[in-house]
Amino acid sequence: MNLLTLAPLTYSYVVMNKETARKLYINKRNELSLDQIQAKSRSIAENFIASAIWKESKTIHIFISIPDKGEVDTSFLIDFFFAQHPEIKLCTSTIAENGQDLLHTCITSQTTYLSNKWNIPEPVELTEVNEEAIDLVLLPLLAFDSKGNRVGYGKGFYDRFLQKCKPGVVKVGLSLFEPTENLIEADSWDVALDYAVTPHDIFINE
């Protein structure tokens, strides 16, 4: 596993708007088979586990993968923490009734899930977790660039969530793909990644 530094690109580049990046990487993701996604997800989990990124964390926020989106499968990481590090609290999110914000709840190996109207699995049993108690957030994304800018589904859930977290929260993107060659446009409210984990590398944004 290599630890690479996210440095500004030194050659000429085009800033890619988010919608272009979103369409491009949705298409790239759709080209992957289920077996490929599983293999890449396992490699991402192994890279993250082998790193020191999470070692000081007491509470980790992890997303539950959406079955029909071809997302990184986080079950490998969830199973690892439940089995090997039960002292670390895992939490995930549900979508608030206003449809704009995320609420956070603890999960355990006994947690049951129901899919909401967007087909996102959400815990049935809720034990509230405050944003400021979270030490590390694992983020879903479609693409990221060399400055830690990320592209998600365009709803802004995670940007609003991260702005409520404590200043030192560690933000880690999990990506099926390596960083984009071009920079991705960033809005003033976007929160950049501290790290990105891919099947091949861990990128750090210094």
C-alpha positions, 0 to 999 in steps of 0.5 A, spaced: 500 500 500 502 506 498 501 513 501 501 518 496 500 526 497 495 530 494 499 535 491 496 541 486 497 538 479 503 541 475 500 541 468 495 544 465 488 542 467 481 543 466 476 544 472 470 539 471 464 541 473 460 537 478 455 535 473 460 533 468 464 529 473 457 526 476 455 523 469 462 520 467 463 517 474 456 514 474 457 511 467 464 508 469 461 505 476 455 502 471 461 499 467 463 495 473 460 488 475 458 486 482 464 481 482 469 487 480 465 492 485 466 487 491 473 485 489 475 493 489 471 494 496 475 488 499 481 492 497 479 498 500 477 495 506 484 492 507 487 498 505 483 502 510 484 497 516 492 497 515 492 504 515 493 508 522 488 513 520 482 510 524 487 508 530 485 514 535 478 514 533 473 512 539 466 513 534 466 512 527 461 514 522 460 509 516 455 509 510 451 503 509 451 502 502 445 503 497 444 496 493 442 499 486 448 504 486 454 500 485 457 503 491 463 501 495 461 495 500 462 497 507 460 491 510 467 488 510 469 494 514 463 494 519 464 486 520 471 488 521 470 493 527 464 489 530 469 483 530 475 486 532 474 492 535 468 492 539 470 498 543 470 503 537 462 505 536 460 505 529 454 510 527 450 511 521 445 516 518 438 516 517 434 522 513 430 527 517 423 528 516 425 535 513 429 531 507 435 536 508 439 533 514 442 527 516 440 524 523 445 519 526 444 513 530 449 507 533 449 501 530 451 494 532 451 487 530 444 486 532 441 492 528 436 491 523 435 495 517 429 498 512 430 501 506 427 508 505 424 511 499 430 512 496 432 505 497 437 507 502 438 502 508 436 505 515 437 502 522 430 501 525 432 502 532 435 509 533 440 511 539 442 518 537 449 520 536 451 527 536 455 530 530 460 533 535 462 526 538 464 523 531 471 522 530 472 520 523 467 520 517 467 515 512 464 518 506 461 515 499 463 519 493 463 518 485 469 521 484 475 526 488 480 530 485 487 532 487 485 537 492 480 533 496 474 535 492 469 530 492 463 529 488 457 525 491 449 525 488 448 532 489 444 533 495 449 536 499 447 531 505 454 530 507 457 537 507 451 540 511 453 534 516 460 535 516 459 543 518 456 540 524 462 536 526 467 538 531 473 541 527 478 535 528 473 530 525 477 526 520 474 526 513 475 519 509 472 518 502 472 511 499 472 511 492 472 505 487 476 509 482 483 513 482 483 521 483 480 525 477 486 528 472 482 534 472 480 538 478 473 538 480 469 545 481 468 546 489 463 551 492 464 555 498 460 550 502 463 544 500 468 540 505 474 537 502 476 530 504 482 529 509 484 522 506 481 518 500 482 510 500 482 507 493 483 499 491 490 501 490 492 507 494 491 512 500 491 519 498 492 524 504 490 531 503 496 536 506 
